[in-house]
Amino acid sequence: MITCTVHYELDPDKLAEFEIYAKAWIHLVTRLGGTHHGYFMPHEGANDRASCHFSFASLAAYEDYRARMDADPECQRVYAFARDTGCIRRYDRTFERPLLQGASPEELGL
């Protein structure tokens, strides 16, 4: 499994618009075969930061998603909404491998 984490710098006066964008992408990523883990919106602290996480079975599955996303009219409409509203100032993405199971210190030889 590969998880994409996206960090956003937002226009704090356009959080409502970003939330519309985020809700659409939760739907779209799921429709296109991914597992969306949600958006994390500003609450306390910085009012211009948000992040999201979504996963695909492999990097190849993510690359397939990207190709289908580029050709998908709904995806392009949501990108245009973000561009036209200016709700996103910048973003960056990283790919991570989730670690989901813990172990006791004894099991780990500690």
C-alpha positions in Angstrom: 0.0 0.0 0.0 1.1 3.5 -0.8 -0.4 6.6 0.9 -0.3 10.1 -0.5 -0.2 12.9 2.0 -1.0 16.4 0.6 -0.2 19.5 2.7 -2.1 22.6 1.6 -1.5 26.3 2.3 -5.0 27.9 2.0 -6.5 31.3 1.8 -8.0 31.6 5.3 -10.9 33.7 3.9 -11.8 30.9 1.5 -12.1 27.8 3.9 -15.7 27.2 2.9 -14.6 26.9 -0.8 -11.8 24.6 0.2 -14.2 22.4 2.1 -16.3 22.0 -1.1 -13.1 21.1 -3.0 -12.2 18.6 -0.3 -15.6 16.9 -0.2 -15.5 16.5 -3.9 -12.0 14.8 -3.8 -13.1 12.4 -1.1 -15.8 11.2 -3.5 -13.6 11.3 -6.6 -10.6 9.4 -5.1 -13.0 6.7 -3.8 -14.8 6.5 -7.2 -11.4 6.1 -9.0 -10.3 3.2 -6.8 -8.5 4.7 -3.9 -9.2 4.8 -0.2 -9.5 8.4 1.1 -8.6 8.9 4.8 -10.1 12.4 5.0 -9.1 16.0 5.1 -7.8 17.6 8.2 -9.1 21.2 8.3 -7.8 24.1 10.3 -9.2 24.3 13.8 -6.7 25.5 16.4 -3.4 27.2 15.5 -2.7 28.1 11.9 -5.8 29.0 10.0 -4.2 28.5 6.5 -3.1 24.8 6.7 -4.9 21.6 5.9 -3.8 18.1 4.9 -5.3 14.9 3.5 -4.3 11.3 3.2 -5.4 8.7 0.6 -4.1 5.3 -0.3 -3.8 3.0 -3.3 -2.7 -0.7 -3.4 0.6 0.2 -5.1 2.4 3.0 -6.8 1.3 1.6 -10.1 -2.3 1.8 -9.0 -1.7 5.4 -8.0 -0.2 6.2 -11.4 -3.2 4.6 -13.1 -5.5 6.8 -10.9 -3.5 9.9 -12.0 -3.9 9.0 -15.7 -7.7 8.5 -15.3 -8.0 11.6 -13.1 -6.4 13.7 -15.8 -9.0 12.5 -18.3 -12.0 12.7 -16.0 -14.4 15.7 -16.5 -15.5 15.8 -12.9 -11.9 15.9 -11.6 -11.1 18.7 -14.1 -14.2 20.6 -12.9 -13.1 20.4 -9.3 -9.6 21.6 -10.2 -11.1 24.5 -12.1 -13.2 25.4 -9.0 -10.1 25.6 -6.8 -8.3 27.7 -9.4 -11.2 30.0 -9.9 -11.9 30.5 -6.2 -8.2 30.8 -5.2 -8.8 28.8 -2.1 -5.5 26.9 -2.4 -2.3 29.0 -2.4 0.0 26.1 -2.7 0.3 22.4 -2.0 2.9 19.6 -1.8 2.5 15.9 -1.8 4.6 13.1 -0.3 4.3 9.3 -0.5 4.4 7.3 2.6 4.2 3.6 3.5 1.8 3.1 6.5 2.9 1.3 9.5 -0.3 -0.1 11.0 0.6 -2.8 13.5 2.4 -2.3 16.8 4.3 -4.7 19.0 5.3 -4.9 22.6 8.9 -3.9 23.5 9.5 -7.6 24.4 8.4 -8.7 20.9 10.7 -6.2 19.4 13.7 -7.4 21.5 13.9 -4.2 23.5 
